[in-house]
Structures are given as C-alpha cells and as structure tokens.
C-alpha cells in the first residue's frame, strides 16, 4: 500500500492495524464487521479489488468511506448517499468551564441503552457492537442513559471521537462538552491525536468542537455504497 497519513484514510489504517480483529476481509477489500461498523477500505483501485469490495457488500450490506474524494465505483455497486463533511483534530484541549456532572464508563452491559440512544439521536453509524471499538463514557439521570461519547476508528497515532449524543430531554446542559472533553483528555494522555468528523452543514456541532480546541484538518466525502439495483 502507498504510504499516506493515517488520518487521510483512517478506516484503512485502523482495519489493517489496531482494529484488524474487527475486519471482515475479502481479497484486497475489508470492512468492519456489520455489527460493529460500516466503514470499509481497499488495497487499490484495481478491478479485482473493486470486485472484492462488491462481494463484501453483497455478503454483509452497505459500506461507507470517509475520504477526501469519492471512492471508485466498481461493477455491481452504486452510491446510496453522499455528504460533504469535515475532519477536525485537537492538539490542545480548551474545555473551559464544565458543569459538575458525574460520568461513568460504559460497557457491554450498557449496549442496549447505548444503541437505543444512538438510534433516537442519530449521531452517525452506530450498531450493536460499536461500543467495543474503544472506550465510551456516559451520563445518567434517574438510572437512564442520557448522553454518551466514545472512540471509534483507531488509525496509527490517532483515535476518532464518535457516538456523541444527548437525549432530547437532556439537551442544553453541557453534557456533550463534558463527555467530549473527557474522551479527548484520555486520548491525549495516551500520546495520540483526537480527531472527529462532522457533516459540513452541522454548524452547531462544529462550533462546539472549535470551542474545545478542535481545528479543521480537511474536508471529506461521506460516501455510502450499496448494491446496484436490479433493472
């Protein structure tokens, strides 16, 4: 594979590296297990590799790419959706004043509540085992999960913050800021770069990330691929 900055192709770096155990492999293509994630990677743009990618989609469902350009579309595949996004990184956290609220680690016993919260709030692709990709933290009220944030893709030297969401009944209390700060602090303490992705149109989220010290690294295309529809 051609040497590139791991953050330029985070799924590829993760799936060939620290997240290889979560990969489903077909020749020169691989993707996260469908219970874990939707992102995929390819070795090259060779026809046989694109055929491998199509075989993965046929066997395990849609895949997605978060890259600067649209991935090649091989025979049998089509673009299901495409959105402009941004990739942001943080070298120095600026959390400011945070509300004093207890947070706790989330694990397998919280999987149902995490999936329910993500399904309700739609922070991005989240599946039954997404929480196994890294550490997740949550905030509860009356024994119910009301906000969470955690780690997703882990390319070399960096960890993506994802799954950031708050129940509609608990918004406006600074929970996202608390959790983002806590997750980013852990990543920085490991000597890694915290990074995240957001839709370019999500001005509110981007403003929050900037206020915490995240800066724009590059624009990305969020491209979801599925099987070509039968005619």
Beta strands, then each sheet from edge to edge (+ up, - down):
strand 1: 23-26
strand 2: 29-32
strand 3: 40-42
strand 4: 63-67
strand 5: 77-90
strand 6: 104-106
strand 7: 136-141
strand 8: 144-151
strand 9: 158-166
strand 10: 193-199
strand 11: 214-227
sheet 1: 1+ 2- 3+
sheet 2: 4+ 11- 5+ 10- 9- 8+ 7- 6+
end
